Amino acid sequence: MPMFFAGADNALVVKQPAEAAMDEYFELVEERLGDGRWWYGDAWSTMDGYLYWVFWRVEGAGYDVSRFPRFAAHARAMEQRPAVQRALAHEDAAQAQLEAEGLAFVPPKIG
């Protein structure tokens, strides 16, 4: 949320290089996933949970994930896991409650 660090007028000045820096790491994940489903090939690990959290956060912030189809497929596979579905349902319910109470945080748009 660069607007909090650089102000609304400078948010893009911070966001653009941050996204360029993120590209390097997303490319690393994209390459590492290769043809495997999980970080360690066929075996799911907590690393996959962490990678999903990162993907979920940046996708929700508007980062262009379409350039990373393996990483996106990994995220969609994670969303098929029952534990992830329960966690996301819990998140949705908490967000709905915050919205109903007028307490939901809505970040300002950039640019």
C-alpha positions in Angstrom: 0.0 0.0 0.0 2.4 2.6 -1.2 0.0 5.5 -0.6 0.6 5.1 3.1 4.4 5.4 2.6 4.7 7.9 -0.2 1.3 9.7 -0.2 -1.4 9.6 -2.8 0.6 11.8 -5.3 3.6 9.5 -5.2 2.0 6.1 -4.8 2.8 5.1 -8.4 6.4 6.1 -8.0 6.7 3.5 -5.2 4.3 0.9 -6.7 5.9 0.5 -10.1 9.5 -0.3 -8.9 8.0 -2.5 -6.2 6.1 -4.6 -8.8 9.2 -4.8 -11.0 11.2 -6.1 -8.0 8.4 -8.6 -7.3 8.6 -9.9 -10.9 12.0 -11.4 -10.2 10.7 -13.5 -7.3 7.5 -14.5 -9.1 9.7 -15.7 -12.1 11.7 -17.8 -9.6 8.5 -19.4 -8.3 7.2 -19.9 -11.8 10.4 -21.7 -12.9 10.6 -23.7 -9.7 7.0 -25.0 -10.0 7.9 -26.3 -13.5 5.6 -29.1 -14.3 5.0 -30.1 -10.7 1.9 -29.3 -8.8 3.7 -28.2 -5.6 6.9 -26.6 -4.5 8.5 -30.0 -3.8 6.9 -31.7 -6.8 4.2 -34.2 -5.9 4.4 -33.6 -2.1 2.5 -30.7 -0.6 4.3 -28.7 2.1 3.9 -25.7 4.2 5.9 -23.8 1.6 2.9 -24.2 -0.7 0.7 -22.6 2.0 3.1 -19.6 2.2 3.3 -19.2 -1.5 -0.5 -19.2 -1.7 -0.7 -16.5 0.9 1.8 -14.3 -1.0 -0.1 -14.9 -4.3 -3.4 -14.2 -2.7 -2.2 -10.9 -1.2 -0.6 -9.6 -4.3 -3.4 -10.8 -6.7 -5.8 -9.0 -4.4 -3.7 -5.8 -4.5 -3.9 -5.7 -8.3 -0.5 -7.2 -9.2 -0.6 -8.7 -12.7 -0.4 -12.4 -12.0 -1.5 -13.4 -15.5 2.2 -13.5 -16.6 2.8 -16.4 -14.2 0.5 -19.3 -15.3 2.2 -22.0 -13.2 2.0 -19.9 -10.1 -1.6 -19.1 -10.8 -2.4 -22.8 -11.4 -0.7 -23.5 -8.0 -3.0 -20.9 -6.3 -6.1 -22.4 -7.9 -4.9 -25.9 -6.8 -4.5 -24.6 -3.3 -8.0 -23.2 -3.4 -9.3 -26.8 -4.0 -7.8 -27.9 -0.6 -10.5 -28.2 2.1 -8.5 -26.4 4.7 -7.9 -23.5 2.4 -11.6 -23.4 1.5 -12.4 -23.3 5.2 -9.9 -20.5 5.8 -11.2 -18.4 2.9 -14.8 -18.9 4.1 -13.8 -17.7 7.5 -12.1 -14.7 5.9 -15.2 -13.9 3.9 -17.4 -14.2 6.9 -15.1 -11.9 9.0 -15.0 -9.4 6.1 -18.8 -9.4 5.7 -19.2 -8.8 9.5 -16.8 -5.8 9.3 -18.7 -4.4 6.3 -22.0 -4.8 8.1 -20.6 -3.0 11.1 -19.1 -0.2 8.9 -15.6 -1.2 10.1 -14.2 -2.6 6.9 -10.9 -1.2 5.6 -11.1 -0.2 1.9 -7.7 0.9 0.6 -7.7 4.0 -1.6 -7.2 3.4 -5.3 -3.8 4.3 -6.9 -3.6 6.2 -10.1 
